[in-house]
Amino acid sequence: MANPTAFLEMLLGFQSFIDKDMVKKQNFDMIRPTLAEEGFNKENIATKSAAAAGLCDWIRNITIYYDIVVSVEPKKQ
């Protein structure tokens, strides 16, 4: 990773892509099997790398955010 600051900024701005419906459902469908794995959690991954644990936590939280946005948007309409 050549520019960690740019990567972090991209992660922090990813929410706006979801808000603008610019992230395809298939992206989240593809990550769900990994999310369901017993070892894919912040605590387990932190034993290997703190940075990877943070990214794992981000993936879990952004997926939850996506699910909420998808369920709330039809109600807003």
Sequence and secondary structure as in RCSB ss.txt:
>XXXX:A:sequence
MANPTAFLEMLLGFQSFIDKDMVKKQNFDMIRPTLAEEGFNKENIATKSAAAAGLCDWIRNITIYYDIVVSVEPK
KQ
>XXXX:A:secstr
   HHHHHHHHHHHHHHHHTT S HHHHHHHHHHHHSTT SHHHHHTT HHHHHHHHHHHHHHHHHHHHHHHHHH
H 
